């Protein structure tokens, strides 16, 4: 009997223990707060629709963001009947006195790029353009949807920690309506709470997602609801909280027409400095005189903004607050723009109150963090490209919530006096920028803002350190400030882009080394080990990164030199060197002269005199 009671007691204890383990396991799983990504400009999966179905081009490819382009009969007819003759005339005469060619080219180009996403005077799409709404977590997405998300947000590490069921993506149309999108985001937050049973969610506003979050906070304020009711943490990633300098320049000034920038670095800065297409464009521009290039750029900017962009209130959200009054005066003052003006003013108010909203949310218990890319010059198509510290697209003042800096690579002056100091403990906290460029304490949240010098905005997701930082901020409630893990996640770090490197290293891990010489096999093994060691170091050492990267690609290129893909890479590299050399030599010798003004001018004069 005693043995039976003892056995029953053991069994009961075992049941209780297993129950506790089960409960603890359930609790551990539930402790991860569901996270919603709010993507950046044109990062969402969106499509053009016709008759309720996704529209496709002639090849059957869906018309998707960023530009729902379908070159059909109408577009070809317009090019032939409206633009071909004035363009031909301009090339023959080398002048476009009435700017007819520039006007027609600009109008057709703007129509092809933006025609299917033009809004009306109420800020609503004229054609049927919609986001692909994800009605479930990442775990429920199709393979193509999963691929789309991970291409922009490589967050596999998040899944290892919190599970795919805890990640959601809010899709929207980047050229749509700000007020409606802000409300849609609010509704999506309620959906995720209901779908998961969670009391709160985390947000990752990325780039344009930052401006939408301004609209969301204003919406909460108008409904007299505290953000803390629904939000646990916000991790801003290079957010456009005060617009983007690149778009502000486009609206206010048009494109940069400085000769040196235009014929050397402007297009490569946008397309990529090692992409030969930028230099091909530099060379091709010399088919027209500089005066006509200037007119063409003015006409393109005018057609894009006047006919299309100014009707998008989401894009008005990307105008910096300092540029808004002048841009409003320029584009929104007519009676026909009354409703757009009202909506743009609504967002401008949210933009001006952004810091107040954030501080109020923090006071109510929301944890807010910010990740900022710095010290990258604005794309040189922008007039103010050399006048402020940027990440290539957005000025640092916007992404950092007001942290002061002078310019890219420019140290703060010796007589600099801060206008504000938001450090919570100045005597014991050191927020000194090692490069001497940023006054971090003038930003709104110096205790919660991380800086990555030399990191380009467009390739932020390729920085493995930034992605790891974001994931840990979302999954570790003990991560409360820049002081939490200074050795692993310091406040000041450097840019590095490792996405392609990681993919190539993973490919080579499975390479059949039996086909290699012993020396090459050993070098490959050691090169991979060096990359792995470098990647483990989250405090970026740019020299360490370059050494590991260069060593790996030396052996990678040697081993794969016979591959057709690598042959194509070699051709592409050669084209880059050739086109850049020609582009640079032409500017060095001829400045901004067109071909007709060089050696060809006497011949053309003789032919068309």
N, C-alpha and C positions, 0 to 999 in steps of 0.2 A: 504493500500500500504506500509505504514511504517512497519506494522507488518510483511508483506511478506518479505520486504527487510531485516528486522531484523532477521527473521527466516532463510532467505537465507544466511545471514552473519554468523549466528550461525552454520548452516550446513557447510558452507565453512570453517569456523574456525575448525569445528570438523574434516572435511576431511583433512585439512592441518595438524592438530594435529596427527591424526592417521597415516598420511603419514610419519610424522617426527618420530613417534614412530617406524613405520615399518623400516624406514631407519636406525634409531639408533640401533634397534634390529639386523638388518642385519649387520651393522658395528661391533657391539659388537661380533657377532658370527664370523665375518671374522678376528677379531683382533688376534685370536689364531692361531699362526703359526703352520702349519702341522709338526708333529714330526716323525722322522724315528728312530726306534730302530735298532742298529747294534749288534746282540746278541754275546754271548761269545762262547767258545769252546763247540761244540756239542749241542748247544742250538737251532740250526735251524732245521726246519723240512726238512729232506733230505732222499732220498730213493735210493735203488739199482734197476735198470731197466733191464728187459730182453725182447727182441723183442718189445721194445717200451712201455711195460707195467710194472707197479711196480711189482717187484719180491716178492714172498712170500715163507715162509718156509713150511715144510710138514703139518703144522697145519693151513695154510692159513693166517698167520700173516705177514704183509708187512715187508720186510727187511729194517729197518730204522736205522738212526744214534743213538748212536755213532759207533756201530759195526754192519755191515750188515751180521750177522752170520746166516748161514744155514748149519747145520751138515748133510751132505748127504753121499751117498755111498763112494765117493772118500775120504772124511775126515775120515770116519770110517775105511776104508781100510788102509789108511796111519797110523792111530793109531795102528791098529792090526799088520800090517806087518813091520812097521818101528820102532815103539816106544815100543810096549808091551814087546818084548823079552829083549832088553837092560834094560828096567825098572825092569823087573822081576829079571834079573841077578843081578842088582845093589842092590835090596832089599835082595836077598839071600846072596850075598857076602859082602854087606855093603861097596862096593867101586865101583867107576866108573872110572877106571884107564885111559881109552882112551876118557872119557867125551862123549861117544857115546849116552848114555841115555839123558844127558843134551842137546846135540846138536839136537837130534831128537825131544825131547819134545819142545824145544824152537822154532824150525823151524815149527812144526805143530801148536803150539799155536799162533805164529805170523801170520801164514798163515790164520788160522781161523778168527782171530780178524781183520787183515788188508788186507786180500787177495782181497776183492772186491773193495778196495779203493787205490790200488797201482797205482802210476803214472809212466810214462815212463821217458826216459832221457830228454824229453822236458818239463817235469812238467805237463803233461796232463794225465788224468785218462785213464787207459787201459780198464777198464770195464765202463759200463754206470751208473754213479752215478750223481744224480742231486739234486739241491735244489727244494723245492716246492715254486715256485715264487708266491707271493701274488699280484695279479694284481688289487688290490684295497685296500681301507682302512680297518681297523678292522671291520667296520660296514658291509662289504661285505663278511666276512669270514664265512666258514661253522662252525658248532658247534664244530667239532673236532679240527679245526684250532684255533678257539677262545680259546678252552680249553688248547691247546698246548702253546699258547702265554701267557695266564694268569698263567699257571703253573710256568713259568720262570720269568714272569714280572707281578706281581699283581698290575695293574695300574688302577683299577676301579675308583679311585678318579680322575684320569685324565679325564675319560669319563664324570664324573659329572660336571667338569669345562669346558672342551674344546670340548667334544663330541667324539664319536667313529670315526666319519668321519675324524678326524684330527690326527689319529694315524696309522702309517704304520710300517711294519716290513720288513727289508731287509734280506732275507735268502741266505745263501751260504753254501758250503761244507767245513767244518773246515780243512780238509786235502788236499784242492785243491791248486790252483795256485794264488799266491799273486798278480801278475801284472794284470791278468784277473779279479780277484775279485775286485781290486781297480777300474778298469774301469767299471765293472758291477755296483758298488756302485755309481759311477758318473752318469751312465745312469739311475739308479733308482731314483736318486735325480731329474733328469730332468723329469722323468715320474711323480713323485709326484707333482712337480710344475705344470705340464700340467694337471694332474688329478684334482687338487684342484683350479687351477687358481692363486695360491699364487706366490708371487715374490721370497720368500725365504722359507727355511725349517730349522727346528731344528734337531740336531743329538744327540742320546744317544749311544755312543760307550761303550759297556760293555765288560770288560776283553779282549778277543781276538779281539773284535771290535775296541779296541784302536790301535792295531798294523795295522789293516786294514785301520784305519783312517790315520795313518802315510803314508801308500801307497796312499791313496786318496789325501792327501796334496801334495805328490810328483807328482802325476798325474796332478793336477791342475797347479803346478809349471812348469811342462814340456809343458803344453798347453799354458803357459803364461796367465793363467786366475786367477784372484783374487778369493780366497775362499769366500770373502764377496759378490760376485755376486749372490751366491746361498744359503749361510748359514747365519742364524740369530744368533743362539746360539748353542754351543756344551757343553753338560753336560757329561763329562767323568765319568763313574762309574767303579771304581777299574780297570783302564785300563792297559793293558800290553804294555805301550808305549816304554819300554826298555826290552821287553821280560818277561819271567817267570823263576824264579830261578829253579823251579822244573824241567822244560824241559832242561834248560841249564845243570843242573847236570846230567840228564839222558844221554844226548849226550856226555858230556865231560868225565864223570867219571863212568857212569853206576850206579848201585844201591848201597846204603849204606849197607856194610856187617859187621858193628860193631855188635858184639855178643849181647850186652845188648839191643840195639835198635831192632835188628832183632828178638829176641825171646820174647820181651815184648811189645814194643809200636809201632813199625814201621807199621805193617799191621793195627792195630786198629786206628792209626792216619789217615790212608787213608779211611778205611771202616766206621769208627765212633767208638769212644771210648766206647760207650754203646751198640755196636752191637757185639753179641757173635761170629759172623763169624770170626772176626779178631783174636780172641783168639783160635778158633778152628784151624785156619791156623798155629798159633804159636805152638800148640801141634802137629799138623800133620807134621810139618817140622822136627820133631825129628825122623821121620821114616828113615831119611837119615843123615849121618854124616855131620858135619858143612862144611867140605872141599867140599863135593859134592853140598851142598846148595850154596856155594860161586860160584862154577863153573856154576851151573844152572842159577843163577842170572846174571852172566856175559854173558852167552850164550843168555838168553832172551833179555837183553839190546842190544847185538850185532845183533841178528836176527831182532829185531824190527827196529833199526836205519838203519843198513846197507841195509836190503832188502826192507824196506818200507818207513820209516819216512824221510829219507834224500832226497827222490824224491818229497816231498811235500814242495813247497816254502812258503805256508802259515804257515807251522810249523817252517820253518826257521825264520819266522817273530817272533816266540816266544823264540828265542835264545837271551839272553842278549848280548848287544853290547860288553861287556867285555869278554864274552866267545866265541864270533863269530870267531875271528882269529884262535884260537886253534881248534875249531870244523871244520872250513873251511879246515884247513890243514889236519885234520884227515879223513874227509869224501868227500871232493869235489875236490881233486887235480888231479884225473885221467882224461884222455882225454874223457872218456865216460860220465864224469860229467860236461863237459864244459858248456852246456846250463843251467843246474841247477845252476852251480857256477855263471854264468852271472846274472841270475834272483835273486839269493840270495844276490849277491853283490848290485844289484839294490835296494833291500829292506834295506840292511845294510846302504846304503847311506841315505835313507829316515829316518831310525832310528837315525842316527847321526845328521840329520838336523831337527829332530822333534821339538825341542824347537824354532829354528829359524822360522820354518813354523808357529808355534802357535803364536809367537810374531808378525810376519808379519800379520797374520789374525786379531789379536787383533787391531793392528794399523790401519787396513782397516775397522774396525767397528764390527768384529765378537766378541760376548761375549763368553768367555770360562770359564767353571767351572770344578772343579775336586772333586771327592769323593773318599776317601782313607780309607781302612781298615788297622789297624796296630796291632802290639803287639800280633801276633799269630805265633807260631813257624812253620817253613816249615815242610811239611810232612816228617816223619823221614826215609822214603825210600831214601831221598836225602842226599848226603854226607855232604852238607853244611847246614844241618837243624838247627844247633845250632850256626851258624856264622853270621846271619844277621836278621834284623827285617823284618818280612813278614806278610802275611795274610793267611798263610797256603799253598799258591801256588805261589804267585807273591811277589817279594821283594818290600819293600816300596819305595825304590829309583826309581823303575819303575813306580809304580802307582801314586806317588806324584810329578813326574817331577823333581826329584833330591833333595828332602828334606833329610837332613842328620839325621841318627840315628845309634847307635852302634849295638844293639841286642835287642831281646825281653826282656822287663823288665829291661833293662840296662840304667841307667841315663847317660846323657852326662857328660863327665869328667869335673872337676872343672877348668882345664886349657884349656878347649875347645875354639878354635878360629874359627869362621865361615869363610869358603872360599868365601862366597858371601852373600849379604843381599839384597833381592828383595822386601823388604817392601817399599811401596811408600811414607810412612810418619812415619819414625822410632820414631820421637819424640812424636807422638800422638797415634800411634797404638800399641796395646799390642797383640803379637802373641805367648805369652809364653805358652808352653805345660804344663798343670797342673801336669802331671806325670814326667816332666823333661826328657823325652825320645827323643822327636823330636825337631830338629831345623827347624821349619816351614819356616823361612825366607830364608833358603838356597834353598828351592824349588822355582820353576819358578814363581808360582802364589800364594803367601801367602795371597793375598787379596781375592782369589776366590777358595780356597781349604779347604774342610771340612774333619775332621779326626774322625774315629770311632774306639776307642781302644777296643781290644778284640773281634772284629768282624771277623769271618771266611769268607774267600772269597767265598766258596761254598754256604754259606747260606745268602749272602748279601740280596737277594730278600726277605728273610723272615723277614728282619728288617723293620718294618713298618715306622720307623722314616726316614730311608734312602729313602724309596720309596716316602714318603710324601715330603721330601726335593727335590728330583728329579722333582716331579710333579710341585711343586711351582716354581722352577727355570725355568721350561719350560712355565709356564702359567702366571707368574707375571713379567712383564717388569720392575717393580719397584724394583725387587729383583736383585741388582747389585753387591753385594759383601758380605763377611762374616760379615760386619758391618751393613747390612740392617735390620736384625731381630735377634739380638744377644740373646734375651730372649727366642725366639721360636726356632731358628736354630743357636745355638752357633757353633763356629768353631771347638771346641773339644767336642766330645760326646762319648758315649759308645755303645758297641754292645748289641743287644737283638734280639731274634728270636721269633716272635709272630704269625707267620702264622698259625701254628697248634692250638695255644691257641685261636686265634680269631675264627677259624672254630669250635672248641669244645664249645666255649662260645655261638656262634650263634645257635648251635644245642641245647644247654641246655635252651636257651631263650624260645623255643617252647615246652619244656618238660612238660608233663602232671603232674603237681605237686600235683594233687588230690590224686595220688597214694602214696605220701610221708607223713611222719609224719610232724607235724607242725614245729618241730625243724629243720628237714632237709630242708623243703621248705624255711624256713626263712634263713637258712645258705646258701642255694644255691643263693637266691636273693641277699644277702649281699656280697657273694663271687663274683658274676657277677658285682655288683656295684663297688667293689674294683678293679676288672680288668679294668672296663670301666674308672674309675678315673685314674688308672695307665697309660692306653693307651693314655689318653688325654695329659699326660705330655710328651712332645717331648724332654725335657732335661732328658736323661735317668738317673734314680737312680737305680743302680743295686740291692740294698737291697729292694727298693720298688717293683721292678719287681719280685724278688724272693718271697717276701711275698705274693703278689697277685697271682702269679702263683701257689705256693704251696697250698695256701688256696683253690683256685678253684679246683685243682686236688684232694685234699683230699675229698671234697664232691662229686666231679665228679666220682671218683673211687668208693666211697661208694654207690652212687646211681646206677651206671652201673655195679656193681660187678657181677651181674648175666648174663650180656650180653656175648655172645660167643666171640665177638671181644675182650672184656676186659679179658676174660679167656685166650685167646691166648696171649694178652699183658703180662699177669702174667707169663705164661710159658716162653715167650721170655725173660722176666726180670730174671727169675730163671736160665735160660740157660746162660745168661750173667754172673751172679754171679758165677755160677759153673765153667764155662770155664775160666773166668778170674782168679779165685782162683787157678785152676789147673795150668794154664800157669805161674802165678807168683811163685807158690811153686816150680814147676819144675826148673825154672831159679834160684831161691834162693838156691836150694839144689844142682843142677847138672850143673849150668852154661849153656854152649852151647853143652853139650853132647847129642848124639842121644840115642834113647831107647836101641840100641844094645850095647852102652857103659855104660849103667846103670846096673841094676840087671840082664838083659837078656843076657849080654855079655858072661858069662861063659857057658850058655846053648847053645847059637849060636856057640861058639867056639867048644863045644863038638860035636854038630850036623854036622858041616861043616869042621872039622879038616882034 
